[in-house]
């Protein structure tokens, strides 16, 4: 994967890696096309992510015989991959919890503004 340019790129790459690893953990024989479709990302993006995961030793590529006499690929998380997935999950969860807390504050503020607006509107009528 190319070096991220900013924190948003890092967040996106972390999230994509996590999502891909979760799919692989559940279904190692999923094709890149299936993964792309399930995650709603481009096939090229999945290919790039998988190549990076394999290059870093987080995913191991294996072969299996498909029913139509073709050889398919299976992607297995390595021990390092499982550990990295746990780290990414912790970062992702921390970030999502912070976003959730911020969203709750914003909702409270908007509700308060609505109550003030409703009261002021009613008094002026």
PAZAPA-4460 file (N, C-alpha, C; in steps of 0.05 Angstrom, whole numbers, plus 32768, in hexadecimal, padded with zeros to 4 digits):
% residues 125
    n_x    n_y    n_z   ca_x   ca_y   ca_z    c_x    c_y    c_z   seq   type   mol
   8011   7FE8   8000   8000   8000   8000   8012   8019   8000     1      X     A
   800A   802E   7FF2   801B   8046   7FF2   801A   8052   800E     2      X     A
   802F   8062   8013   8030   806F   802D   8019   8083   802F     3      X     A
   800A   8082   8045   7FF4   8095   8049   7FFD   80B1   804A     4      X     A
   7FED   80C3   803F   7FF5   80DF   803D   7FED   80EE   8057     5      X     A
   7FD7   80E6   8063   7FCD   80F4   807B   7FBE   80E1   808D     6      X     A
   7FB4   80EB   80A3   7FA7   80D9   80B6   7F8D   80CD   80AB     7      X     A
   7F80   80DB   8098   7F68   80CF   808C   7F6F   80B7   807B     8      X     A
   7F86   80B9   806C   7F8F   80A2   805C   7F96   808A   806E     9      X     A
   7FA2   8090   8085   7FA9   807B   8098   7F90   806D   80A2    10      X     A
   7F7C   807E   80AA   7F63   8073   80B4   7F56   8061   809E    11      X     A
   7F55   806B   8085   7F49   805C   8070   7F57   8041   806B    12      X     A
   7F72   8042   806A   7F81   802A   8066   7F7E   8016   807D    13      X     A
   7F7E   8020   8095   7F79   800F   80AD   7F5E   8002   80AA    14      X     A
   7F49   8012   80A3   7F2E   8007   80A2   7F2C   7FF3   808B    15      X     A
   7F38   7FF8   8074   7F37   7FE5   805E   7F45   7FCB   8065    16      X     A
   7F5D   7FCD   8071   7F6C   7FB5   8079   7F5B   7FA5   808D    17      X     A
   7F4F   7FB2   80A1   7F3F   7FA5   80B4   7F27   7F97   80A7    18      X     A
   7F19   7FA5   8096   7F02   7F99   8088   7F0A   7F81   8077    19      X     A
   7F20   7F84   8068   7F29   7F6D   8058   7F31   7F56   8069    20      X     A
   7F3F   7F5B   807F   7F48   7F45   8090   7F30   7F37   809E    21      X     A
   7F1B   7F46   80A4   7F03   7F3B   80B0   7EF5   7F28   809C    22      X     A
   7EF4   7F31   8083   7EE8   7F20   806E   7EF8   7F06   806B    23      X     A
   7F13   7F09   806A   7F24   7EF2   8066   7F22   7EDE   807D    24      X     A
   7F20   7EE9   8095   7F1E   7ED8   80AC   7F04   7EC7   80AB    25      X     A
   7EEF   7ED3   80A1   7ED5   7EC5   809E   7ED4   7EB3   8086    26      X     A
   7EE1   7EBB   8070   7EE0   7EAC   8057   7EFB   7EAE   8048    27      X     A
   7F0E   7E9D   804F   7F29   7E9F   8043   7F28   7E9A   8025    28      X     A
   7F14   7E8C   801B   7F13   7E86   7FFE   7F04   7E9B   7FEE    29      X     A
   7EFD   7EB1   7FFB   7EEF   7EC6   7FEC   7F01   7ED1   7FD6    30      X     A
   7EF6   7ED6   7FBF   7F06   7EE2   7FA9   7F09   7F00   7FAE    31      X     A
   7F1C   7F0B   7FA1   7F20   7F28   7FA3   7F07   7F37   7F9A    32      X     A
   7EFA   7F2C   7F85   7EE1   7F39   7F7B   7ECB   7F37   7F90    33      X     A
   7EC9   7F20   7F9E   7EB5   7F1E   7FB3   7EBA   7F31   7FCA    34      X     A
   7ED4   7F33   7FD2   7EDB   7F45   7FE7   7ED5   7F62   7FE0    35      X     A
   7EDC   7F6A   7FC7   7ED6   7F85   7FBE   7EB9   7F8B   7FBE    36      X     A
   7EA9   7F77   7FB5   7E8C   7F7B   7FB5   7E81   7F7D   7FD1    37      X     A
   7E89   7F6C   7FE3   7E7F   7F6C   7FFE   7E86   7F86   800D    38      X     A
   7E9E   7F90   8008   7EA8   7FA8   8016   7EA1   7FC2   8007    39      X     A
   7E96   7FBF   7FEE   7E8F   7FD6   7FDE   7EA8   7FE8   7FD8    40      X     A
   7EBE   7FDB   7FD1   7ED6   7FE9   7FC9   7EDF   7FDE   7FAE    41      X     A
   7EF1   7FEB   7FA1   7EFA   7FE3   7F87   7F0A   7FC9   7F88    42      X     A
   7F09   7FB9   7F73   7F18   7FA1   7F71   7F36   7FA7   7F73    43      X     A
   7F3F   7FBD   7F66   7F5B   7FC5   7F68   7F63   7FCB   7F84    44      X     A
   7F52   7FD8   7F93   7F57   7FDF   7FAF   7F5B   7FC6   7FC0    45      X     A
   7F4A   7FB2   7FBB   7F4C   7F99   7FCA   7F66   7F8A   7FC2    46      X     A
   7F6C   7F8A   7FA8   7F84   7F7D   7F9F   7F9D   7F8A   7FAB    47      X     A
   7F9D   7FA4   7FAC   7FB4   7FB3   7FB7   7FB6   7FAD   7FD5    48      X     A
   7FA0   7FAD   7FE3   7FA0   7FA8   8000   7FAA   7F8C   8006    49      X     A
   7F9F   7F78   7FF7   7FA8   7F5C   7FFB   7FC5   7F58   7FF6    50      X     A
   7FCF   7F65   7FE0   7FEC   7F63   7FDA   7FFC   7F6E   7FF1    51      X     A
   7FF4   7F85   7FFC   8003   7F91   8012   8001   7F7F   802B    52      X     A
   7FEA   7F73   8030   7FE8   7F61   8047   7FF9   7F48   8044    53      X     A
   7FFB   7F3D   802C   800C   7F26   8026   8029   7F2E   8029    54      X     A
   8031   7F45   801D   804C   7F4F   801E   8056   7F54   803B    55      X     A
   8044   7F5C   804C   804B   7F62   8068   804A   7F48   8079    56      X     A
   8042   7F32   806E   8041   7F19   807C   8028   7F16   808E    57      X     A
   8014   7F27   8089   7FFC   7F26   809A   7FE7   7F12   808F    58      X     A
   7FEA   7F0C   8075   7FD8   7EF9   8068   7FE9   7EE7   8057    59      X     A
   7FE2   7ECD   8058   7FF0   7EB9   8048   7FDD   7EB0   8032    60      X     A
   7FE8   7EAD   801A   7FD9   7EA5   8003   7FDB   7E87   7FFF    61      X     A
   7FC5   7E79   7FFB   7FC5   7E5D   7FF6   7FB4   7E56   7FDE    62      X     A
   7FB6   7E3E   7FD5   7FA6   7E35   7FBE   7F92   7E20   7FC7    63      X     A
   7F7C   7E1E   7FB9   7F69   7E08   7FBE   7F5C   7E01   7FA4    64      X     A
   7F52   7DE9   7FA2   7F44   7DDF   7F89   7F27   7DE8   7F8A    65      X     A
   7F1F   7DF7   7F76   7F03   7DFF   7F74   7EF4   7DE9   7F66    66      X     A
   7EDA   7DE9   7F69   7EC9   7DD4   7F5D   7ECA   7DD3   7F3F    67      X     A
   7ED0   7DE9   7F32   7ED0   7DEA   7F15   7EEB   7DE4   7F09    68      X     A
   7EFB   7DD4   7F17   7F15   7DCA   7F0F   7F29   7DE1   7F0B    69      X     A
   7F25   7DF6   7F19   7F38   7E0C   7F19   7F44   7E0F   7F35    70      X     A
   7F5B   7E1C   7F35   7F68   7E20   7F4F   7F5F   7E3C   7F59    71      X     A
   7F57   7E3E   7F71   7F50   7E57   7F7D   7F64   7E5F   7F92    72      X     A
   7F63   7E77   7F9B   7F75   7E80   7FB0   7F66   7E83   7FCA    73      X     A
   7F74   7E7E   7FE0   7F69   7E82   7FFA   7F7D   7E94   8009    74      X     A
   7F72   7EA6   8019   7F82   7EB9   8028   7F7F   7EB4   8045    75      X     A
   7F94   7EAD   8053   7F93   7EA7   806F   7FA2   7EBB   8080    76      X     A
   7F96   7EC4   8095   7FA5   7ED6   80A7   7FBB   7EC7   80B5    77      X     A
   7FD3   7ED2   80B6   7FE8   7EC6   80C5   7FE6   7ECE   80E3    78      X     A
   7FF7   7EC4   80F4   7FF6   7ECC   8110   7FFB   7EEA   8112    79      X     A
   800E   7EF4   8101   8013   7F11   8101   7FFB   7F20   80F7    80      X     A
   7FEC   7F14   80E4   7FD4   7F21   80DA   7FBE   7F23   80EF    81      X     A
   7FBC   7F0E   80FF   7FA8   7F0E   8114   7FAF   7F23   8129    82      X     A
   7FC9   7F25   812F   7FD2   7F3A   8143   7FCD   7F56   8137    83      X     A
   7FD4   7F5A   811E   7FD0   7F74   8111   7FB2   7F7B   810F    84      X     A
   7FA2   7F67   810A   7F85   7F6C   8109   7F7B   7F75   8124    85      X     A
   7F85   7F6A   8139   7F7D   7F72   8154   7F85   7F8F   815A    86      X     A
   7F9D   7F96   8151   7FA7   7FB2   8155   7F96   7FC6   8145    87      X     A
   7F90   7FBF   812C   7F80   7FD0   811B   7F64   7FD3   8127    88      X     A
   7F59   7FBC   8130   7F3E   7FBC   813C   7F3D   7FCF   8154    89      X     A
   7F52   7FCE   8165   7F53   7FDF   817D   7F54   7FFD   8174    90      X     A
   7F64   8004   8161   7F65   801F   8157   7F4B   8028   814B    91      X     A
   7F3F   8016   813B   7F26   801C   812E   7F10   8021   8142    92      X     A
   7F0E   800F   8156   7EFA   8012   816B   7EFE   802C   817B    93      X     A
   7F16   8032   8181   7F1C   804B   8190   7F13   8063   8180    94      X     A
   7F19   8063   8166   7F11   807A   8154   7EF3   807C   8152    95      X     A
   7EE6   8065   814E   7EC9   8065   814B   7EBB   806D   8165    96      X     A
   7EC6   8066   817C   7EBA   806E   8196   7EBD   808C   8199    97      X     A
   7ED3   8098   8191   7ED7   80B5   8193   7EC3   80C3   8180    98      X     A
   7EC0   80B8   8168   7EAC   80C3   8155   7E90   80C2   8160    99      X     A
   7E8A   80AC   816D   7E70   80A8   8179   7E6B   80BC   8190   100      X     A
   7E7E   80C0   81A1   7E7C   80D4   81B7   7E78   80F0   81AB   101      X     A
   7E87   80F6   8196   7E85   8111   818A   7E69   8114   817D   102      X     A
   7E5F   80FF   8171   7E44   8100   8165   7E2F   8103   817A   103      X     A
   7E32   80F6   8191   7E1E   80FA   81A7   7E1E   8117   81B1   104      X     A
   7E35   8123   81B3   7E37   813F   81BC   7E29   8151   81A7   105      X     A
   7E2E   814C   818E   7E22   815C   8179   7E04   8159   8179   106      X     A
   7DFA   8141   817D   7DDD   813C   817F   7DD1   814B   8196   107      X     A
   7DDE   814A   81AD   7DD4   8159   81C5   7DD3   8177   81BF   108      X     A
   7DE8   8181   81B2   7DE9   819E   81AC   7DD2   81A5   8199   109      X     A
   7DCE   8195   8184   7DB9   819A   8171   7D9D   8199   817E   110      X     A
   7D99   8185   818F   7D80   8183   819D   7D7B   819C   81AF   111      X     A
   7D90   81A5   81BC   7D8E   81BD   81CD   7D87   81D5   81BC   112      X     A
   7D94   81D8   81A5   7D8E   81EE   8193   7D71   81ED   8189   113      X     A
   7D68   81D5   8183   7D4C   81D1   8179   7D38   81DA   818F   114      X     A
   7D3E   81D2   81A7   7D2C   81D9   81BD   7D2B   81F7   81C1   115      X     A
   7D42   8204   81BF   7D43   8221   81C1   7D35   822F   81AA   116      X     A
   7D38   8224   8193   7D2B   822F   817B   7D0D   822B   817D   117      X     A
   7D04   8214   8185   7CE8   820E   8188   7CDB   8221   819D   118      X     A
   7CE8   8225   81B3   7CDE   8237   81C8   7CDC   8253   81BE   119      X     A
   7CF2   825D   81B1   7CF2   8278   81A6   7CDD   827C   8191   120      X     A
   7CD9   8268   8180   7CC5   826A   816B   7CA9   826B   8177   121      X     A
   7CA4   825B   818B   7C89   825A   8197   7C83   8275   81A5   122      X     A
   7C98   8281   81B2   7C93   829A   81C0   7C8E   82B1   81AD   123      X     A
   7C99   82B0   8195   7C95   82C5   8181   7C7B   82C3   8172   124      X     A
   7C6C   82AE   8176   7C53   82AB   8167   7C3B   82B6   8176   125      X     A
***
